[in-house]
């Protein structure tokens, strides 16, 4: 979908404050509330705008440890392996990647004991031939918005 400048302004405004009313967004970017409503509906229908979410600090809800896991797999087992990983609660992101690893996972837990259990559980998934886990010491940059 081709985005014009009004679409981009709406997306930027909603990424800054998804709770802003369409009237407020319209006032801020110089269009009517109705225009914002129609454009947002179109952006949702086309899959550009996938939803509205609250941004929660993981540490504030007991997820103080972040780990990155690199996963090696049997290529024939990849679809089933990805489905099994997708169902695990503490895995927040899964990337199917190129190179010597088949997937990269972002895991959030309450600590090393919980992480150990997750690593053990992942190790039982059919098709996984090996993993490497990296514990994040600090997050320097984490961006959930997309530059438009």
N, C-alpha and C positions, 0 to 999 in steps of 0.2 A: 504494500500500500504506500502510495506517495503521500508524504505529510507536507502540508503547507505551513507557513509561519504561525498561523492561528492555532493549528493542531499542536505545534511544538511549544507554543506559549502555554497552552492548556496543560500539556503533559508536564512541563517544568513547574507550573503552579501546583498541580496535584501531587507531584513528587515532593515538593516543599511542604505542603500541608494538605493531605488527602481529606481532611475533615472540613476544608473550606467549602462554603456554599457555592453553588453555581453563580449566584448573584455576585458574591465577593470575587470569584475568579474572573467573571466578566468585567467587573469594574476595574480590577487590577490590570487586565490586558486590553481593555478598550473595546469590548464587544458586549452584546446583550446576553442576559441570562439564558434566553431561549437558544441562542447560538451555541453557548457552552453545553447546554443540555443535549442538543442534536449532535454536536461534535463528539461529546463523550460517549453517547450511545453508539455512534459510528465506529469510534475507536475500540469500544468493547466488542461490537459485532465482528470486527475485522481481526480481533485478537491482539491488537497493539496494546491496549490497556487490559491487563489480565485480572486486575482486582485491586482492592483497597485493603491495606493491612496496617496494623499497629506495629511499630518497631519496638521490640522488647529487649532489654539488656539481659543477655544470657546469665551473667553472674547474679543478677537480682533474683533469678528464679532457680538458682542452684546448679546452673550449668557453667561452672567456673573453669573447666578444663576444655581446651579445644585441641584436637589432634587431626593430623592429615594422614591418611593411609593410602599407600600405593599398593595396588592389587595386581598380581600376576594371575592369569587364568588360562584354562584350556579353551581355545577359540570356539570349539564346538559347543561348549557349555555356557558361552557368554550370555545368551538371552535369559536362560533360567537363573544364572548367577545374578544378573542385574535385577531380575524380579525379586529374588530372595533378599538382596541388599536393600531394595526399595521399601521392603516391609519392616525393616529394623528402625525402631523409634529414634534412637540417638544418632542416626546418620541423617545429616541435614542437607548435604549436597552430594551428588554422584555425577562424575564426569567420565564419559567414555572417551578415551584419549588414544593418541598414537604413541609409538615408541615401545620400550621394553615392558611397560606396564599397560594393562588393559583398562584400568579405572583408577580414578583418584576420588577419595571420599573425604568429606569434612564431617568430623564427629564432634559432638559436644556432650560432655558428661559432668558429673559432680566431682570427679576425682579419679585417681589412678586405679582404685579398686574397681570402680564401674567400668573404666576403660579396659581393664584386663578381662572382665567378663564379656565385653563386646568383642574384643579381639578373639577370645576363645570361640564365641558364637560364630563369628565370621569365618574362622578357620574350619568350621564344620560344613560350610556351604559347598555343595557339589560343584566341582569345576574350578575352585580356587586352588592354585598351585603354590602360592606364596604371597606374603604381605610384608610391607615395611611401614612402620608407624613412626610418625614424627610428632612430638608434643610441641605445641605452640607456646613459647615463653611469654610473648606479648604481641598484641595486634597493633601494627603500625598504621595500617590503613585497611578499612573494610567499608566498601561502598555498596549500598543496595540500590541506589538510584542509577539511572542510565542517562548519559549526556545526550540531550536531543536538541 
